[in-house]
Amino acid sequence: MLNESYELAAGGVIYRPKSFRFRVPGFEIVDYNFRFTLDGQFEETYSTNIQPWNTVDVELYADYAEGRPLSIGEISV
């Protein structure tokens, strides 16, 4: 379980690399729940399984996510 806080300026980016078991095919696929809290007020949960070819992507105050301070999705390669 990770419990980390970050302070970001406009345009800031945080990247956390995957551990080895998530970068190599063949390891057990396990479901994970991500819980994001923004400014101590807005919370959103995102569930997925982490595999070598997907990454969870979070954007704060994205222009296209009108009315939603968090935009959470996955990127697959």
N, C-alpha and C positions, 0 to 999 in steps of 0.2 A: 504494500500500500504506500502510495506516495502522497504526501501532504505538503505542497509547496505553495508559496505566495510570490508573486512577481509584481513589480511596479513598472509599467510600460509607458513610455512617451508616445506621442502620435507617430505612427509608422513603425513602432517597435516590433521585433520578432523574437520569439523564443523557439528553439528547436531542441528536442531531447531525443538523442539517438536510441534506436531499439537495442535491447540486449541481444546477445548472440542467438539465443533460442528463438527469437522472432525473425531473425534474418536468414535462417537456414531451413529449407523445406524438410519435412519429415518429422518435425517435433509435434507433440500433441497440440491440437487446436483447442483453445480454452476461451470461453466467453468472458469479457471484461466489461465493467461498468465504469464510466468516467463521470465524475460529478464536478461541474464547474460552478464556482460562485464568483460573481462579478460585483465589486464594490460592496461586498457584504450584504447585498440586497437581492440580486437576481440569481436564481439557481436553475441549472438545466442539467439533465442526466442524458448520457448517450451510451448505448450498449452495442457491442460488436465483438467479433473475435479477431485477434491480431494474427496476421499471417505475413510471410515475407513480402507479399506484393501489395499490402494496403497500409495506409497511414491515416490516423485521425487528424483532421485539420480543423482548427478553431479560429474564427475571425471575430474581432470585437468591433461592434458598431459598423458593420459592412454597409456600404451604400445601398446595395440591392436587397438587404434584409430589413426593410423599413419596419419600424416599430419593434424590432427584436434586437436587443443589444448583443446577443451571442448568435453566431451562425456556426453550427457544428456539422461536419460531414466527413466523408472518407475520400481519399485519393487512392486509386489503384494504378499500378504500373505493370 
